[in-house]
Amino acid sequence: MKPDDAAAFHEFVRSQWPRLVRTAYLMTGDYAEAEDVAQTALARAGAAWRRIQATERPDAYVRRILVNCNNNRFRRKRPALVLAERPPDAAGPDPTVRVDQRDALRVALLKLPPRQRAAVVLRYWEDLPEAEVAQAMGCSVGTVKSQAARGLAKLREDPALADSAPAPGTTWR
């Protein structure tokens, strides 16, 4: 990689790392796994940085790589983690309501199938237009709409979310 390309890639990584890890965390449910997925995506992006940098939206291109890397986790092996309501090493419930609400949402997201989870996270958490979500997931806009609708329906049925809905005028973030 040429020095100018290396500097541009370094700046891209520095600016996009938190967002990529957050998105990966919402898709994986595990911070360490999210960092691994984000790092793998950036390693693949670094190998093709000249081509990616020439695109109109390098962040969208790398987000697509991130979604593919997350999907590849399921192709290689089944996750060894047994999803539980709370992590076993937690000292106790956090006293703040907002953290409990976010945790309830995270647990509910983990119950969704991977494509529904990706559609909901990218569309509603990342607030991306349906066309960009479709591009990132490698599917049609109609598929994004149906996957997001099914995912939202399952989230609405989750009793943990009904008990921890945010107060009117506030958000989950």
MOKA-V373028 format. One record per residue. N is the residue number from 0. PSI is psi as a letter, one per 30 degrees, with the letter a starting at -180 (* if undefined). BURIAL is + if it has 9 or more other ideal C-beta (glycine too) atoms within 8 Angstrom, else -. Layout:
BEGIN
N|PSI|BURIAL ; N|PSI|BURIAL
END
This chain:
BEGIN
0|k|- ; 1|l|- ; 2|e|- ; 3|e|- ; 4|e|+ ; 5|e|+ ; 6|e|- ; 7|e|+ ; 8|e|+ ; 9|e|- ; 10|e|- ; 11|e|+ ; 12|e|+ ; 13|e|- ; 14|e|- ; 15|f|+ ; 16|e|+ ; 17|e|- ; 18|e|- ; 19|e|+ ; 20|e|+ ; 21|e|+ ; 22|e|+ ; 23|e|+ ; 24|e|+ ; 25|f|+ ; 26|f|+ ; 27|e|+ ; 28|g|+ ; 29|k|- ; 30|e|- ; 31|e|- ; 32|e|+ ; 33|e|+ ; 34|e|+ ; 35|e|- ; 36|e|+ ; 37|e|+ ; 38|e|- ; 39|e|+ ; 40|e|+ ; 41|e|+ ; 42|e|- ; 43|e|+ ; 44|e|+ ; 45|e|+ ; 46|f|- ; 47|g|- ; 48|e|+ ; 49|e|- ; 50|e|- ; 51|e|+ ; 52|f|+ ; 53|f|- ; 54|l|+ ; 55|e|- ; 56|i|- ; 57|e|+ ; 58|e|- ; 59|e|+ ; 60|e|+ ; 61|e|+ ; 62|e|+ ; 63|e|+ ; 64|e|+ ; 65|e|+ ; 66|e|+ ; 67|e|+ ; 68|e|+ ; 69|e|+ ; 70|e|+ ; 71|f|- ; 72|e|+ ; 73|f|+ ; 74|e|- ; 75|e|- ; 76|l|- ; 77|k|- ; 78|k|- ; 79|f|- ; 80|k|- ; 81|j|- ; 82|k|- ; 83|l|- ; 84|e|- ; 85|k|- ; 86|k|- ; 87|f|- ; 88|g|- ; 89|k|- ; 90|f|- ; 91|l|- ; 92|k|- ; 93|k|- ; 94|f|- ; 95|k|- ; 96|e|- ; 97|e|- ; 98|e|- ; 99|e|+ ; 100|e|+ ; 101|e|+ ; 102|e|+ ; 103|e|+ ; 104|e|+ ; 105|e|+ ; 106|e|+ ; 107|e|+ ; 108|e|+ ; 109|f|+ ; 110|f|- ; 111|l|+ ; 112|l|- ; 113|e|+ ; 114|e|- ; 115|e|+ ; 116|e|+ ; 117|e|+ ; 118|e|+ ; 119|e|+ ; 120|e|+ ; 121|e|+ ; 122|e|+ ; 123|e|- ; 124|e|+ ; 125|f|+ ; 126|h|- ; 127|k|+ ; 128|l|- ; 129|e|+ ; 130|e|- ; 131|e|+ ; 132|e|+ ; 133|e|+ ; 134|e|+ ; 135|e|+ ; 136|f|+ ; 137|h|- ; 138|a|- ; 139|l|- ; 140|e|- ; 141|e|- ; 142|e|+ ; 143|e|+ ; 144|e|+ ; 145|e|- ; 146|e|+ ; 147|e|+ ; 148|e|- ; 149|e|+ ; 150|e|+ ; 151|e|+ ; 152|e|- ; 153|e|+ ; 154|e|+ ; 155|e|- ; 156|f|- ; 157|j|+ ; 158|f|- ; 159|e|+ ; 160|e|+ ; 161|e|- ; 162|f|- ; 163|g|+ ; 164|k|- ; 165|l|+ ; 166|l|- ; 167|k|- ; 168|f|- ; 169|l|- ; 170|l|- ; 171|f|- ; 172|*|-
END
